[in-house]
Amino acid sequence: GYAMTVLGAPTSQKNLSLNAVDITITKTSTGTVTVAPGASSVELYKATITSDATFDVSNYTLTILSTSGAANGLSSFSDNKVTVYINGVDYEVSNATAAATTSTRNWTATADRFRIEPGVPVSVRVVGNLKSNALTPVDYTSTFSIAEVKNVSNGATSSVTKSQQGDKVTVKSGTARLKDATVAPPST
């Protein structure tokens, strides 16, 4: 980094940018999945974040969209919440307000920042346990977004727009097909 002495009082706040920072969010889940009510450790989102520079992510959001009006937000999950793991640190995302299909959590507190360094991927996972009486069918799609990064050298922040949508997870009751029984002929 570079340092420069500046004389005088600033006339307005300026954000100093992080020049040519390359942030990549890569979805690492394996594709659309269908799970049954009562399933545990259901992975709603899995991705890694990499970059060519060192900085702190200081403003980020997770949004979980439910496609069913009957299952408001995360109401199909135990305690109406899921757990988000960001580089091993866990956070909770709680159910949306009544009749809302989107549950969102935004992190901006200093204690919630996480650091990205070249060659050191940061993992992001969202996991939940479904209630055995979860409403079906319901599709869930999660999106992780980064809105601001902070230069670790000088503390300056820069706005960014980077997001990655995860795979669709469908909660659906199983079906059973019963066939007529057949009787085997007597053996001799």
C-alpha positions, 0 to 999 in steps of 0.5 A: 500500500501507499501512504500520503500526508494530506494537509487541511480539513476534508470538505466531504467524506470520500471512500478510497477504493481498493483498486482492481480487487477481484472477488469470486463467489463460487457455488460448490453445491451439487445441484437441485435437490429434493428432500422430505419433511423431517430431513436433518442437516439440509444444505440450502447453500454452499459456496466459497469466496476467493480474491487476489487481495486481502480485505475485510468483508464489512457488509454482506447479506443472505436472502432465502426465498420460499416459493410457497405462500403456505410456508412463510419464510423458514416456517418449515424448519425447526425453530423457524430458523437455519444456521449460516456458517461463514468460515466456521463461525455460525449465525442464525437466520430467523423466519420472515415476518408473517405472510412473507416468503423471503427471510433476510439477514444483513451483517454490518457489525464490526464483530461480523466482518470476515477477512479474505486473503489471496489463496485462502478460500472462505466457505459459506454454508446454510444448513437447516433441519426440517420439521416432520410436518413441514408444508409441502411442496416448497422450493427454497433458493438462497443468495449470498451478497457482498455490498462493502469491503474494507481495506485492511491497510488504511481502513477505507471502505469500498462499495461492491456488488457481488452475489451468488445464487445457490441451487434450488432445494425442494421440500416434497412429501414422498409417494408410495405406489402399492401394487396388488399382491401376487401369490406364488404357485405352490412348490412341489 
